[in-house]
Amino acid sequence: MNDLVDDPGMPADGDPSEVAEPLRRAIGERYLTYALSTIMHRALPDARDGLKPVHRRILYAMRELRLSSTGGFRKSAKISGDVMGNYHPHGDAAIYDAMARLAQDFAVRYPLVDGQGNFGNIDGDNPAASRYTEARMTAVAEALLDGLAENAVDFRDNYDGTLREPVVLPASFPNLLANGSSGIAVGMATNIPPHNITELVDACLHVIDTPECRDDTLLNYVKGPDFPTGGVIVEPPENIATAYRTGRGSFRLRARWEIEELGRGQWQIVVTEIPYQVQKSKLIEKIAELIQARKIPILADVRDESADDIRLILEPRSKNVDADLLMGMMFRNSDLEVRFSLNMNVLIDGVTPKVCSLKEVLRAFLDFRQEVLVRRSVHRMEKIDHRLEVLEGLIVAFLNLDRVIDIIRYDDEPKAALMREDWGRDFTRAMSEADYVSPPPGGEDGLSDVQAEAILNMRLRSLRRLEEIELLKEQGALMEERAGLEDLLETPALQWKAVADQLREVKKTFGKEYEHGARRTGFATADAVEEVPIEAMIEREPITVVCSKMGWIRAMNGHIDLDRELKFKDGDGPRFMFHAETTDRLLVFAENGRFYTLPAANLPGGRGMGEPLRLMVDIPNEAGIVDLFIHVPGRKLLVASSAGDGFVIPEDDAIAQTRTGRQVLNLRGDTRAKVCRPVTGDHVAVVGENRKVLIFPLSELPEMGRGKGVRLQKYKDGGLSDATTFAIANGLSWRDPAGRTRTETALAEWQGKRAGAGRMAPRGFPRDNRFT
């Protein structure tokens, strides 16, 4: 094997059809071939016409089918079939998808295909099958193909060598920037937003007038992208300038919205334009999920009233809601605001990939347009020369009509006789010096093969004096045009003037008066959307929180009597019941040592039995609820486990940001969280399952954010039953078995050091070993 790798050559059996080579080189060469094919023939667009091969072949095939913008439609299946069979040997589904996208006015700024039938919609629905739809080119596509029959670009063999296809299209306008492009190649990608043709032409004219201009100067003409779905760009101008100067960057794009008054102080928000490449149906689903999850409490409902245009209704929960605050939260949490990346990685010369600036892309297009102009001019001169040669022969025939008729009538080989005849300047009919025609190029003074053939093909009805005059006029006009073309080809300044004139004509055709010509995307300044506290988005209302023993929670409207009897499921009953407000946040402490946060506004209504608390936060089934209470900022909590370990934690550190909660008390084995009490006073009282009570200073407990804690009380058997904090000067209180509150002030007998065993509880202490 080592010999095979180190010394490639003929295999051992000497078969000349097999060649051994190192595996690394074999794989490397083949992968490089694949990578180059992907980059050049699939993923990256050409900077000259802004098209990938599949799009270029689609348009060329439609041209060959004569599907002009003013002609009839043909079945899409026929078009994609011709493309696949003649130029693009890939799947017909991929070809049809590419063609369908060129017809979508919400995906392409200037559609190149005029579709008839279902070509998909902004909701993300797919086009109908190719056998059901029809298509033809648009006027914009014809502008890309203009000059193709005038040798404007090179042609090459198709994949099987039976036909010829253009290497690039002549492209009368900078289509790369006008319609944008996106693609992923091997090790590189491209993403170019669409722009406005009017602005692009103005920028091109500036580059022609000032070749040394800077990229920043071009922003006076190209303000930024112009997306087919409109929207508002809120990216700072300096970021836009950097993006166009370096070829990399991004743009913040927001939906366009307005407030619609409904009378009596009621209003709603109407979204009329959504960001580019955002599917409307998925956008509505995302907003509906936000409403269901109550992440934006001030939003009540979303409706889609769209027809041919976009009309999304956002209904606020109250007429007192701040519309700017609501939209700020929508921009932050939904695709009503997106970032569109710019990566102008293109084939700058049709071969080499390069990340270009705005000026480099326009320069590449203009250089290509100059080349197209020169090639079309040369082609036109060749046509003029051919026509002048024919005209000279026809004029000679008119001036010597009798002799020509005699030759045609009596000579056995009239063409050869016409070419042998010495016409010279000795014409039958006298003519002035101004009417003199230079001797034809056939011989000394004879006719050429082309001229003789033209004379023989001349119709009898052309043998009239008026036709002779028309020939002389045509000859003069062609001579004048030829002289102009010669000057054009010899003078670069005239060439650039002609390119500029062509661009102005494009601007006139596809400018503001064109159906898709006016700018759609606006600009605005906007600060970054800041995080808004949920309390600021909720209308403050009184509620009564009710949680059952089985963990079913609900919120009753208003502050009801806490002794009032409520309905619960069979076998269930009340456990937690307290007054709160919709702006409050609730903390749930579970036996697994985790704190869970629950906005009071998210609680289900009190008409039914409520909902399981475990569906709102991810509390494991085996973990019971230790406590449920209202969060008080700045307060401290005493937490302890059944093993008798605990510490003090700032309540603000217990707030959880996710459904999974925040781990605070670390537990091992069968140990469970047992106590969660607000810290008040200066001492801690602990009672164990052995009914021994220990009191020690609060200062002996550490303040932590998370951990196991320190030993509160020592046990031989059992564990912690309850713990609380109190002010030693006020005494320790508890409820006796009769339900009366008893306060003990003589506590010296139970005071000691932390982690002591303690002494038996005072007489009258509750049998359940709990302080409250």
C-alpha positions in Angstrom: 0.0 0.0 0.0 2.9 2.4 0.8 4.4 1.7 -2.5 1.1 2.6 -4.2 1.0 5.9 -2.4 4.6 6.9 -2.8 5.3 5.6 -6.3 2.3 6.0 -8.5 2.4 4.5 -11.9 1.2 1.5 -13.8 -0.5 -1.2 -11.7 1.1 -4.6 -11.2 -0.9 -6.3 -13.9 0.1 -3.7 -16.5 -3.5 -2.9 -17.6 -3.0 0.5 -19.4 -6.7 1.5 -18.7 -5.9 1.7 -14.9 -3.6 4.3 -13.4 -2.6 4.2 -9.7 -2.2 7.6 -7.9 -2.0 8.8 -4.3 -5.4 8.8 -2.6 -4.9 12.3 -1.3 -4.2 13.7 -4.8 -7.0 11.7 -6.4 -9.6 13.0 -3.9 -8.2 16.5 -3.9 -8.3 16.8 -7.7 -11.9 15.5 -7.9 -13.1 17.6 -5.0 -11.5 20.7 -6.5 -13.3 20.0 -9.8 -16.6 19.7 -8.0 -15.9 22.9 -6.0 -15.1 24.9 -9.1 -18.2 23.5 -10.9 -20.4 24.5 -8.0 -18.9 28.0 -7.8 -18.9 28.8 -11.5 -21.9 26.9 -12.8 -24.4 26.9 -10.0 -24.0 29.1 -6.9 -22.4 32.4 -7.8 -23.9 34.9 -10.3 -22.0 36.6 -13.0 -21.3 40.3 -12.3 -22.0 41.2 -15.9 -25.6 40.0 -16.3 -26.3 39.1 -12.7 -27.5 35.6 -13.6 -26.7 32.1 -12.8 -26.4 29.5 -15.6 -29.9 28.1 -14.9 -31.6 31.5 -15.1 -29.6 32.5 -18.2 -30.6 29.3 -20.0 -34.2 29.7 -19.0 -34.3 33.2 -20.6 -32.4 32.0 -23.7 -34.7 29.0 -24.2 -37.8 31.3 -23.9 -36.2 33.6 -26.5 -35.7 30.6 -28.8 -39.4 29.7 -28.3 -40.2 33.4 -29.2 -42.1 34.0 -26.0 -41.8 37.8 -26.2 -43.5 40.1 -23.7 -46.2 41.0 -26.2 -46.7 37.5 -27.6 -48.5 34.4 -26.4 -47.9 32.2 -23.4 -46.5 28.6 -23.5 -46.9 25.9 -21.0 -44.2 26.0 -18.3 -43.7 22.2 -18.8 -42.7 23.0 -22.4 -40.2 25.7 -21.3 -38.6 23.7 -18.5 -38.4 20.7 -20.9 -36.6 22.6 -23.5 -34.2 24.1 -21.0 -33.5 20.6 -19.6 -33.2 18.9 -23.0 -31.2 21.6 -24.8 -29.1 23.5 -22.3 -29.4 22.4 -18.6 -29.1 18.7 -18.0 -30.5 18.7 -14.5 -33.9 18.0 -12.9 -36.9 19.6 -14.4 -38.3 20.3 -10.9 -35.3 22.5 -10.1 -35.6 24.3 -13.4 -39.3 25.0 -12.9 -38.7 26.2 -9.4 -36.0 28.6 -10.7 -38.3 29.9 -13.4 -41.3 30.2 -11.0 -39.2 32.4 -8.7 -38.4 34.7 -11.6 -42.2 35.3 -12.0 -42.9 36.1 -8.3 -43.2 39.8 -7.8 -42.7 39.3 -4.1 -39.4 37.5 -4.5 -37.9 39.4 -7.5 -37.7 43.2 -7.7 -38.1 43.2 -11.5 -39.7 39.9 -12.6 -38.1 38.4 -15.7 -40.9 35.9 -16.3 -44.6 36.8 -16.9 -46.5 34.0 -15.3 -50.1 33.0 -16.0 -51.6 30.7 -13.3 -50.6 29.8 -9.8 -46.9 30.7 -9.3 -47.0 30.6 -5.5 -47.7 33.4 -3.0 -46.1 35.3 -0.1 -47.7 32.8 2.4 -45.1 30.3 1.2 -47.5 28.1 -0.9 -45.7 26.3 -3.7 -46.5 27.0 -7.4 -48.9 24.7 -9.3 -47.4 21.9 -11.3 -45.7 23.0 -14.5 -48.4 21.4 -16.7 -50.9 23.8 -15.2 -49.1 27.1 -15.6 -48.0 29.2 -18.6 -45.3 31.8 -19.0 -43.6 34.3 -21.3 -40.8 36.9 -20.9 -41.2 40.3 -19.5 -39.9 43.5 -21.1 -37.2 43.5 -18.4 -36.0 40.1 -19.6 -36.0 41.3 -23.2 -33.7 44.1 -22.1 -31.3 41.5 -20.8 -31.3 39.7 -24.2 -31.1 42.9 -26.4 -28.3 42.6 -28.9 -27.9 38.8 -28.6 -28.3 38.5 -32.4 -25.7 41.1 -33.1 -22.6 39.2 -31.9 -22.7 41.1 -28.6 -21.4 38.1 -26.6 -19.6 34.9 -27.1 -21.4 31.6 -27.6 -20.4 28.1 -26.6 -21.5 24.5 -27.3 -24.2 23.2 -25.1 -23.6 20.1 -22.9 -23.9 17.6 -25.7 -22.4 19.8 -28.5 -25.6 19.8 -30.6 -26.5 23.5 -30.0 -25.0 26.8 -29.1 -25.8 28.9 -26.0 -24.6 32.4 -24.8 -21.8 32.5 -22.3 -23.4 35.7 -20.8 -26.3 37.9 -21.8 -25.8 41.4 -23.1 -27.8 42.9 -20.1 -28.9 46.5 -20.8 -29.0 47.3 -17.1 -27.1 46.1 -13.9 -29.3 43.2 -13.2 -27.0 41.8 -10.5 -27.9 44.7 -8.2 -31.4 45.3 -9.6 -32.7 41.8 -8.8 -30.1 40.7 -6.3 -28.9 37.1 -5.9 -28.2 34.5 -3.3 -26.4 31.2 -3.3 -24.1 28.8 -1.3 -21.1 27.3 -3.0 -18.2 25.3 -1.6 -16.5 27.4 1.0 -18.2 30.6 0.0 -21.6 32.1 -0.4 -23.3 35.2 -1.8 -26.3 37.3 -0.8 -27.1 40.5 -2.6 -30.3 42.4 -2.0 -32.3 44.0 -4.9 -32.0 47.7 -5.7 -33.9 50.3 -7.7 -33.0 50.6 -11.4 -33.3 54.4 -11.5 -30.8 54.7 -8.7 -28.4 52.2 -10.2 -28.5 54.0 -13.6 -27.8 57.3 -11.9 -24.8 55.7 -10.1 -23.5 54.2 -13.4 -23.7 57.6 -15.1 -21.7 59.1 -12.2 -19.1 56.4 -12.5 -18.8 57.2 -16.3 -18.5 60.9 -15.6 -16.1 60.4 -12.6 -14.2 57.2 -13.0 -12.1 57.9 -9.8 -15.2 58.4 -7.6 -15.4 56.9 -4.2 -17.9 54.3 -2.9 -19.3 56.7 -0.4 -20.1 59.2 -3.2 -22.2 56.5 -4.9 -24.5 56.5 -1.9 -25.8 59.8 -3.0 -27.5 57.9 -5.8 -28.0 54.4 -4.4 -29.6 55.0 -1.0 -29.8 51.3 -0.2 -31.6 48.2 -1.1 -35.1 48.4 -2.6 -37.0 45.2 -1.7 -40.0 44.0 -3.7 -42.1 43.7 -0.5 -41.3 47.2 0.6 -40.7 47.7 4.3 -38.5 50.3 6.1 -34.7 50.1 6.4 -33.6 51.4 9.9 -29.9 50.7 9.6 -27.7 53.7 10.4 -26.2 55.4 7.3 -22.6 54.8 8.4 -23.3 51.0 8.5 -24.8 51.1 5.1 -21.8 53.0 3.8 -19.4 50.4 5.3 -21.4 47.5 3.8 -21.2 48.9 0.3 -17.6 49.9 0.6 -16.5 46.4 1.8 -19.0 44.3 0.1 -20.1 42.8 3.5 -22.7 43.9 6.0 -26.3 43.7 6.9 -29.5 45.9 6.9 -32.2 46.0 9.6 -35.5 45.8 7.8 -38.8 46.5 9.5 -42.4 46.1 8.5 -44.4 49.2 7.5 -47.3 49.9 9.8 -49.9 52.5 10.7 -52.6 53.2 13.3 -56.2 52.8 12.1 -58.8 54.6 14.3 -61.9 52.7 15.0 -63.9 55.4 16.8 -64.7 55.9 20.5 -61.0 55.9 21.3 -60.5 52.4 20.0 -57.7 51.7 17.5 -55.7 48.9 15.8 -52.4 48.5 14.1 -52.4 47.7 10.4 -49.2 46.2 8.9 -49.2 46.9 5.2 -45.7 45.7 4.2 -43.7 42.9 5.7 -39.9 42.3 5.4 -38.4 40.6 2.4 -38.3 36.8 2.3 -40.6 36.5 5.4 -43.5 34.1 4.8 -46.7 35.8 5.9 -48.3 32.6 7.2 -45.3 31.7 9.4 -45.2 35.3 10.6 -48.8 35.1 11.8 -48.2 31.7 13.4 -45.2 33.2 15.3 -47.3 36.1 16.5 -50.1 33.8 17.6 -47.6 31.8 19.6 -46.4 35.0 21.3 -50.0 35.8 22.2 -50.7 32.3 23.5 -47.5 32.3 25.6 -48.4 35.8 26.8 -44.9 37.0 26.0 -46.5 40.3 24.9 -49.4 40.8 27.3 -50.5 44.1 25.7 -51.3 42.3 22.4 -54.7 40.8 22.3 -55.1 39.3 18.8 -53.7 39.1 15.3 -55.8 38.8 12.1 -55.0 38.4 8.5 -57.2 40.5 6.3 -54.9 40.4 3.2 -56.2 40.2 -0.3 -54.0 41.2 -3.2 -52.1 43.5 -0.7 -50.8 42.9 2.8 -53.1 43.7 5.7 -52.2 42.3 9.0 -54.3 43.5 12.0 -52.7 43.7 15.5 -55.3 44.3 18.1 -54.1 45.8 21.4 -55.5 44.5 24.7 -56.5 48.0 25.7 -56.9 51.4 24.1 -54.5 52.8 26.6 -51.6 50.7 25.2 -48.7 52.7 23.8 -48.6 51.8 20.0 -44.8 52.4 19.8 -44.2 50.2 22.8 -46.3 47.4 21.3 -44.5 47.6 17.9 -41.1 47.8 19.7 -41.9 44.5 21.4 -43.2 43.0 18.1 -40.0 44.0 16.3 -37.9 42.4 19.1 -39.9 39.1 19.3 -41.1 38.4 15.7 -40.0 38.6 12.1 -41.6 42.0 11.7 -38.0 43.1 11.9 -35.2 41.0 10.3 -31.6 41.5 9.3 -30.8 41.0 5.6 -27.1 40.1 5.1 -25.0 41.6 2.3 -22.2 39.5 0.8 -21.4 40.7 -2.7 -19.3 37.6 -3.7 -19.6 37.4 -7.5 -17.8 36.1 -10.6 -16.3 39.4 -11.5 -15.1 38.3 -14.9 -17.3 35.2 -15.3 -14.5 33.1 -13.8 -13.0 34.5 -10.7 -15.0 34.8 -7.5 -14.4 38.0 -5.6 -16.1 40.0 -2.8 -16.7 43.4 -4.5 -17.7 46.8 -3.4 -20.6 48.7 -4.9 -18.2 50.6 -7.3 -16.4 47.4 -8.4 -19.7 45.8 -9.3 -20.8 48.8 -11.3 -17.4 49.1 -12.9 -17.6 45.5 -14.0 -21.0 46.0 -15.6 -20.0 49.2 -17.4 -16.8 47.7 -18.8 -19.0 44.8 -20.1 -21.4 47.3 -21.6 -18.6 49.0 -23.4 -17.4 45.7 -24.7 -21.0 44.9 -25.9 -21.2 48.3 -27.6 -17.9 47.7 -29.5 -18.9 44.2 -30.6 -22.4 45.3 -31.8 -20.8 48.3 -33.6 -18.3 46.0 -35.4 -21.2 43.7 -36.3 -23.2 46.6 -37.6 -20.3 47.8 -39.7 -20.0 44.3 -41.3 -23.7 44.4 -42.1 -23.3 47.9 -43.6 -20.3 46.9 -45.7 -22.3 44.0 -47.0 -25.3 46.2 -47.8 -23.1 48.8 -49.4 -21.6 46.2 -51.7 -25.1 45.1 -52.7 -26.2 48.7 -53.2 -23.3 49.5 -55.5 -24.1 46.5 -57.6 -27.8 47.5 -57.8 -27.0 51.1 -58.7 -24.6 49.9 -61.5 -27.5 47.7 -62.8 -29.9 50.7 -62.8 -27.4 52.9 -64.6 -26.7 50.2 -67.2 -30.2 48.7 -67.2 -30.4 47.8 -70.9 -27.0 46.0 -70.9 -28.0 44.1 -67.7 -31.3 43.0 -69.3 -29.5 41.8 -72.5 -27.0 39.7 -70.4 -29.8 38.2 -68.3 -32.0 37.6 -71.3 -29.5 36.1 -73.8 -26.4 34.9 -72.0 -26.3 31.2 -70.9 -24.5 32.0 -67.7 -25.7 35.5 -66.8 -24.0 35.6 -63.4 -20.6 34.9 -64.8 -21.2 37.4 -67.6 -22.3 40.1 -65.2 -19.1 39.5 -63.2 -16.9 39.6 -66.4 -18.4 42.7 -67.8 -16.3 45.9 -67.7 -18.7 48.5 -66.3 -16.1 51.2 -65.4 -17.4 54.8 -65.7 -18.5 54.4 -69.3 -22.2 54.3 -68.4 -25.0 54.2 -70.9 -26.9 56.9 -69.1 -24.9 60.1 -68.2 -24.6 60.9 -64.6 -23.1 63.8 -62.6 -19.9 63.5 -60.7 -21.8 63.7 -57.4 -23.8 60.6 -58.4 -20.6 58.6 -59.3 -20.5 55.2 -57.7 -17.0 53.8 -56.9 -16.1 50.8 -59.0 -17.5 47.5 -57.7 -15.1 45.1 -56.0 -15.7 42.2 -58.4 -12.6 42.7 -60.6 -11.0 45.5 -62.4 -14.4 47.1 -63.1 -16.7 44.0 -62.8 -19.3 43.0 -60.2 -18.6 40.7 -57.2 -20.4 37.5 -56.6 -22.6 39.1 -54.0 -23.5 41.9 -56.4 -24.3 39.7 -59.3 -26.5 37.5 -57.2 -28.4 40.5 -55.9 -29.0 41.8 -59.4 -30.3 38.4 -60.5 -32.6 38.2 -57.5 -34.0 41.7 -58.2 -37.7 41.8 -58.9 -39.1 43.4 -62.1 -41.2 45.8 -60.1 -38.0 47.3 -58.8 -37.0 48.5 -62.3 -38.4 52.0 -61.8 -36.8 55.4 -61.4 -38.1 55.8 -57.9 -36.3 52.7 -56.7 -33.0 54.0 -58.1 -33.4 57.2 -56.1 -34.2 55.2 -53.0 -31.0 53.2 -53.5 -28.9 56.3 -53.7 -30.5 57.7 -50.5 -30.0 54.4 -48.7 -26.4 54.3 -49.8 -25.8 57.8 -48.5 -27.4 57.1 -45.2 -25.4 53.9 -44.7 -22.1 55.7 -45.6 -22.9 58.3 -43.0 -23.7 55.7 -40.4 -20.5 53.8 -41.2 -18.5 57.0 -40.7 -20.1 57.5 -37.4 -19.3 53.9 -36.3 -15.7 54.3 -37.4 -15.4 57.4 -35.2 -17.1 55.5 -32.3 -14.7 52.6 -32.5 -11.7 54.9 -32.6 -12.8 57.2 -29.8 -13.3 55.8 -26.2 -15.0 59.0 -25.2 -17.7 58.5 -27.8 -18.1 54.9 -26.7 -18.8 56.0 -23.1 -21.2 58.6 -24.3 -23.1 55.9 -26.2 -23.1 53.7 -23.1 -24.5 56.6 -21.1 -27.2 57.3 -23.7 -28.2 53.6 -23.6 -28.5 53.7 -19.8 -30.6 56.9 -19.9 -32.9 55.0 -22.3 -33.2 52.1 -19.9 -33.9 54.6 -17.1 -36.7 56.1 -19.2 -38.2 52.7 -19.9 -37.9 51.1 -16.5 -37.8 54.2 -14.3 -40.5 55.7 -12.1 -43.2 55.5 -14.7 -42.7 51.8 -15.1 -45.1 49.4 -13.4 -42.5 48.3 -10.9 -40.2 51.3 -11.2 -41.0 53.5 -8.1 -39.0 52.9 -4.9 -40.8 50.6 -2.5 -38.5 50.4 0.5 -38.3 53.5 2.7 -35.7 54.7 5.3 -36.1 55.7 8.9 -34.0 56.1 12.0 -34.7 53.8 15.0 -33.0 53.1 18.2 -32.4 49.6 19.3 -35.4 48.1 21.0 -34.8 47.9 24.7 -36.1 45.2 27.0 -39.3 46.3 28.5 -40.3 45.0 31.9 -43.4 42.9 31.7 -45.0 45.0 34.4 -44.9 48.0 32.0 -46.9 46.1 29.4 -49.7 44.8 31.7 -52.7 46.8 32.9 -52.6 46.7 36.7 -55.7 44.9 38.1 -56.4 43.1 41.4 -56.7 39.3 41.4 -56.8 36.5 43.9 -54.4 33.6 43.3 -55.8 30.2 44.2 -53.7 27.0 44.0 -55.0 23.6 45.1 -53.2 20.8 46.9 -52.9 18.9 43.6 -51.3 21.9 41.9 -54.2 23.4 39.9 -53.8 27.2 39.8 -56.1 30.0 38.7 -56.6 33.8 39.2 -60.0 35.1 40.4 -60.9 38.7 39.3 -60.6 41.1 42.2 -59.7 40.6 45.8 -62.2 38.1 47.1 -62.7 36.9 50.7 -59.9 34.5 51.5 -62.3 32.5 53.6 -64.8 32.0 50.8 -65.5 28.4 49.7 -64.4 27.6 46.2 -65.0 24.6 43.9 -62.2 22.2 43.4 -61.9 18.8 41.7 -62.9 15.7 43.5 -60.4 14.8 46.2 -58.7 18.2 45.9 -58.8 21.3 48.1 -57.2 24.7 48.7 -53.6 25.1 49.7 -52.4 28.6 48.6 -54.8 31.5 48.4 -53.7 35.2 48.5 -54.4 38.6 47.0 -52.2 39.8 44.2 -52.2 42.1 41.1 -51.7 41.3 37.5 -48.3 43.1 37.4 -46.9 40.8 40.1 -44.5 37.9 39.6 -45.0 34.7 41.5 -42.2 32.5 42.8 -42.7 28.8 43.2 -40.2 26.9 45.3 -40.3 23.1 44.6 -38.9 20.1 46.6 -36.1 19.8 44.0 -34.5 23.0 45.2 -35.5 25.1 42.2 -37.3 28.4 42.0 -39.8 28.9 39.2 -41.1 32.3 38.1 -44.6 32.8 36.9 -46.2 36.2 35.8 -49.5 36.7 37.5 -51.0 38.0 34.2 -50.3 34.6 32.6 -52.5 32.7 35.1 -55.7 31.2 33.7 -59.1 32.8 34.6 -61.1 31.8 37.6 -64.2 30.5 35.9 -63.0 26.9 35.8 -60.8 24.9 37.9 -57.7 26.4 36.5 -54.7 24.6 34.9 -52.0 22.4 36.3 -49.0 24.5 37.5 -46.7 21.8 36.0 -47.9 22.8 32.5 -46.8 26.4 33.0 -43.3 25.6 34.4 -41.3 22.4 34.2 -41.7 21.0 37.7 -40.9 17.3 37.7 -43.8 15.0 38.7 -41.9 13.6 41.7 -41.2 17.1 43.1 -43.9 18.7 45.3 -44.5 22.4 45.8 -42.9 23.8 49.0 -44.2 27.4 48.7 -45.9 29.8 46.4 -45.8 33.6 47.0 -45.5 37.0 45.4 -42.0 38.2 44.5 -40.9 41.3 46.6 -37.8 42.9 45.1 -35.0 43.4 47.6 -36.3 40.8 50.1 -34.2 37.9 51.4 -35.3 34.3 51.8 -34.3 31.5 54.2 -34.2 28.2 52.3 -33.4 24.8 54.0 -33.5 21.1 53.1 -34.9 18.1 55.0 -31.4 17.3 56.1 -31.2 20.5 58.1 -28.9 22.4 55.7 -29.7 26.0 54.6 -28.7 29.5 53.9 -30.1 33.0 53.1 -30.6 34.0 49.4 -31.5 37.4 48.0 -34.9 37.0 46.5 -33.9 38.8 43.3 -31.3 36.1 42.7 -34.1 33.5 42.7 -35.9 34.9 39.7 -35.8 32.4 36.8 -35.9 33.4 33.1 -37.0 30.1 31.7 -39.6 27.4 32.3 -37.0 25.1 33.7 -36.5 27.3 36.7 -33.3 28.2 38.6 -31.5 25.8 40.8 -30.8 27.3 44.2 -30.6 24.6 46.9 -28.3 21.7 46.0 -29.6 18.3 47.2 -28.2 14.8 47.4 -29.9 11.4 47.6 -33.4 11.5 49.1 -32.9 15.0 50.6 -35.7 17.4 49.6 -36.2 21.1 49.9 -38.3 21.7 53.0 -38.4 25.4 54.0 -38.7 28.8 52.1 -39.5 31.7 54.4 -39.0 35.5 54.1 -36.3 36.8 56.4 -37.5 39.0 59.2 -35.8 39.9 62.5 -32.4 38.8 63.8 -32.7 35.2 64.9 -33.5 31.8 63.4 -35.7 29.2 65.0 -35.4 25.6 63.9 -37.5 22.6 64.9 -36.7 19.0 63.9 -38.9 16.0 63.5 -37.7 15.0 67.0 -39.6 18.1 68.3 -36.4 19.7 69.5 -36.1 23.5 69.0 -32.9 25.5 68.4 -32.6 29.3 68.3 -29.5 31.0 67.1 -28.5 34.4 65.6 -29.3 35.1 61.9 -25.8 36.4 61.4 -24.5 32.8 61.7 -26.1 31.9 58.4 -24.3 32.8 55.1 -25.9 34.7 52.2 -25.4 32.7 49.0 -26.8 32.5 45.5 -26.7 28.7 45.3 -25.3 25.8 47.2 -25.9 23.2 49.9 -25.8 25.6 52.8 -24.6 25.1 56.3 -25.9 22.9 59.1 -28.8 24.5 61.0 -29.5 21.8 63.5 -27.9 18.4 64.4 -30.1 15.3 64.4 -29.6 11.7 65.5 -32.8 10.5 63.9 -35.1 12.2 61.4 -34.5 15.6 59.9 -35.7 19.2 59.7 -39.4 19.9 60.2 -39.6 23.7 60.0 -37.6 26.9 60.3 -38.4 30.5 60.6 -36.9 33.9 61.4 -38.0 36.4 64.0 -37.0 39.3 66.2 -35.8 38.0 69.5 -37.1 41.1 71.3 -40.6 40.4 70.1 -40.5 36.7 71.1 -41.3 33.5 69.1 -44.9 32.9 68.0 -46.8 29.8 67.0 -50.4 28.5 66.9 -51.4 26.1 69.6 -53.6 23.1 69.0 -56.7 25.3 69.7 -55.8 27.7 66.9 -54.8 30.5 69.2 -51.5 32.5 68.6 -49.1 32.1 71.5 -45.9 34.1 71.9 -43.0 33.0 74.0 -40.5 35.6 75.1 -38.4 33.6 77.6 -36.3 31.8 75.0 -32.9 31.5 76.8 -33.5 27.8 77.3 -33.6 27.1 73.5 -30.9 29.5 72.4 -27.5 28.1 71.4 -25.0 27.9 68.6 -25.9 27.0 65.0 -25.7 23.2 64.4 -26.6 22.3 67.9 -29.2 19.7 68.9 -31.6 22.0 70.7 -34.1 21.2 73.5 -37.6 19.9 73.5 -40.3 22.3 72.3 -42.2 24.4 74.8 -45.5 23.2 76.2 -48.3 23.9 73.7 -46.1 23.7 70.6 -48.1 22.4 67.6 -48.1 18.6 67.1 -47.2 19.0 63.4 -43.9 20.7 64.4 -44.5 23.9 62.4 -44.3 27.4 63.5 -47.3 28.6 61.4 
